[in-house]
Amino acid sequence: MKQLQIFQIDAFTQHVFAGNPAAVCPLEKWLDDSTLQAIAQENNLAETAFFIPTDQGFHIRWFTPRHEVPLCGHATLASAFVIFTEIKKELKSVRFESKSGPLIVTRKDLLLVMDFPAYPMIPCQNPPKLLLQGLRQQPREIFVVKEDPNYYAVFETQEQVRTLKPDLHLIEQLHPYAVVVTAPGKKTDCVSRYFAPSYGIAEDPVTGSIHCALVPYWANQLKKSKIHACQASQRGGDLFCKLMEERVLIGGYAVKYMTGMISI
């Protein structure tokens, strides 16, 4: 029987029991995909991140309880936190290779800043009826991006986003698409929520990757490059972002909740 170290990190928060919990499992070499998926299913968190060392840093992969995904922000932040605090404490930045290209995370005191790609939003001319029925409210606009399977529904007010009660059964039928809802914020520049039931995530508490598209959109709408974003889930979380041409800097805090060993 093999034993593996595992960490549970709350990302995009400075306090346990808030932000988005991610499991982080450092590996010496890759296990087979079915084992990685089984570990993620057993963890039953929105994401489990696995990484192995490479010549230039680490290679990272992310799994929901049901599927591998091409990009995940909070589990990348959590993985960097584990590397900075448990594995290579001398590092000031870490480079990950991933299915979405190279990702660099830099620490600035306690704030961890991820360098992610910027995704332009494309107006969705003919949104599916299931989406409109599943939202139960009429958004102002709906967008998609080429790089990831999400619908982005823009609403007029923060209250609409916070009080939204979508029909998750209908949203699940949009697979492989998940749904982002967003609006201007009151105390922050924007708010959002993220629903991905077909991936085993009814509502993700805080989602870094969707801000690859949200930050360019709100930077253009608000005519500013720095965006303070809030994900308005029950746990909630803050993201401190900056648009850098074709890249997005996504900053957040993280705290360790648990360290353990798993046996497979």
C-alpha positions, 0 to 999 in steps of 0.5 A: 500500500502506497501513502501520499501526503495531502493538504487541504487549503482554503484559498482566496481567504485569510481565515479557515472555513471561508474561501474555496477549499482545495486538496493538494497532493504533491507527487514524485511521478504521475499516477494513472489517471483513474487513480487521480480521478478516484482520489478527487472523487474521494476528497469530494471537494471542488478541485484536487490538484496534483503536481510533480517536479520538473526541471523548471518547476512543477507540472500541475493537473486539476480534477473535480469529483467527476472530470479533469479540467484544463485550468483551476485558479484556487487549486493553483493558488493552494498548490503554490501555498503548499510549495512556498510553506512546506516544500521549497520555502526559499522560493519567491515564485513558482512556475507550473506547466499545465494544459493551459500553458505556463502559470507563474505564481509569485508571493508578495508577503502573504499575498499570492499572485497568479499570472494567468491568460486573459480570455476575451468574451464573445457575445452569445447570439443564440443562448440555449433555452436551457440556460435561460430557463435554468437562470430563472432571471433574464440577464442583460447579456450572455457571453462565451469564451473560446478557451473554456466551456462556460456561459457568462451571464451579466446582470444589472445589479449585485442583488440579482447575482446574490439572490439568484436561485438557478435550476441546477438540474437544467444547468447540469444538462448544459454539459460541458458548459458551466455557468458564471453570473456576474454584475457590478459590485457595490463595495468591490468592482464586480461580483460573481457566482459560478455553477458547475453541477455537471462537474460535481460542483453545485456552486463553487465558492471562489473560482480563480479561472473565470476571472481570466474572462471577468477581469478583461470584461470589467476592466473594459466596462469600468475603464480601469486595469485593477479590479477588486472582485468578490465571489458572492457564494456562501463562503465568499472570497476576494480576488485582487486582479490586474489586467496586463494586456494578454495576461491577468494577474489574480491575487489572493490569500490562502490558509492551511486547514489540514495536513494528512496522509492517504493510503492507496 
